[in-house]
Amino acid sequence: MRLKFSYVLVTVAMLFCLSLSLERKAYGYVDPGSGLLILQGIGTVLTGVLFTLRSRIKALFTKSKPAETSAPDTASSAAKV
């Protein structure tokens, strides 16, 4: 089984190297607005993550009140008698 895995791994690595050696030049054009579009996409993803995790983020910045013990108050009991 290990031999078969290494055979597949070597084959994939050789095909990858072959694909890099046969690369052709790309005469593409990147529009000046493309950078802004990428920035907008990153901002959208970040806003979505913050909106989804807003309750956990709020818990980081707010203090929770410590739990009070419900022990009977002996001073008020003695005053009633």
C-alpha positions as CSV (number, residue, x, y, z in Angstrom):
1,M,0.0,0.0,0.0
2,R,2.8,2.4,0.9
3,L,4.5,1.6,-2.4
4,K,1.4,2.5,-4.3
5,F,1.0,5.8,-2.5
6,S,4.6,6.8,-3.2
7,Y,4.1,5.8,-6.9
8,V,1.1,8.1,-7.1
9,L,2.9,10.9,-5.3
10,V,5.9,10.7,-7.7
11,T,3.6,10.6,-10.7
12,V,1.7,13.7,-9.5
13,A,5.0,15.6,-8.8
14,M,6.3,14.7,-12.3
15,L,3.1,15.9,-14.0
16,F,3.2,19.2,-12.0
17,C,6.8,19.8,-13.0
18,L,5.9,19.0,-16.7
19,S,3.0,21.4,-16.6
20,L,5.3,24.2,-15.3
21,S,7.8,23.5,-18.1
22,L,5.2,23.8,-20.8
23,E,3.9,27.2,-19.6
24,R,3.1,29.8,-22.2
25,K,3.1,33.5,-21.7
26,A,-0.2,35.0,-20.8
27,Y,-0.9,38.4,-22.3
28,G,-3.6,39.3,-19.9
29,Y,-4.7,42.7,-18.8
30,V,-5.5,43.5,-15.2
31,D,-8.0,46.4,-14.9
32,P,-7.2,49.1,-12.4
33,G,-10.5,48.4,-10.6
34,S,-9.6,44.8,-10.0
35,G,-7.6,45.7,-6.9
36,L,-10.5,47.5,-5.5
37,L,-12.7,44.6,-6.2
38,I,-10.4,42.3,-4.4
39,L,-10.3,44.7,-1.4
40,Q,-14.1,44.8,-1.4
41,G,-14.3,41.0,-1.3
42,I,-11.9,40.8,1.6
43,G,-13.9,43.5,3.4
44,T,-17.1,41.6,2.8
45,V,-15.7,38.3,4.1
46,L,-14.3,40.1,7.2
47,T,-17.6,41.8,7.9
48,G,-19.5,38.5,7.5
49,V,-17.1,36.8,10.0
50,L,-17.5,39.6,12.5
51,F,-21.3,39.6,12.2
52,T,-21.4,35.8,12.7
53,L,-19.1,35.9,15.7
54,R,-20.5,39.1,17.2
55,S,-21.8,37.5,20.5
56,R,-18.4,35.9,21.2
57,I,-16.6,39.2,20.4
58,K,-19.0,41.1,22.7
59,A,-18.3,38.6,25.5
60,L,-14.6,39.4,25.2
61,F,-15.1,43.0,26.0
62,T,-17.8,42.9,28.6
63,K,-17.5,41.8,32.2
64,S,-19.9,39.3,33.5
65,K,-21.2,39.7,37.0
66,P,-19.9,37.2,39.5
67,A,-22.5,34.7,40.7
68,E,-23.9,35.6,44.1
69,T,-24.3,33.0,46.7
70,S,-27.8,32.6,48.1
71,A,-26.8,32.1,51.7
72,P,-29.4,33.1,54.2
73,D,-29.0,36.4,55.8
74,T,-28.7,35.8,59.5
75,A,-28.9,39.5,60.5
76,S,-32.3,40.0,58.9
77,S,-33.6,36.8,60.4
78,A,-32.6,37.9,63.9
79,A,-34.3,41.3,63.5
80,K,-37.6,39.7,62.6
81,V,-37.9,37.8,65.8
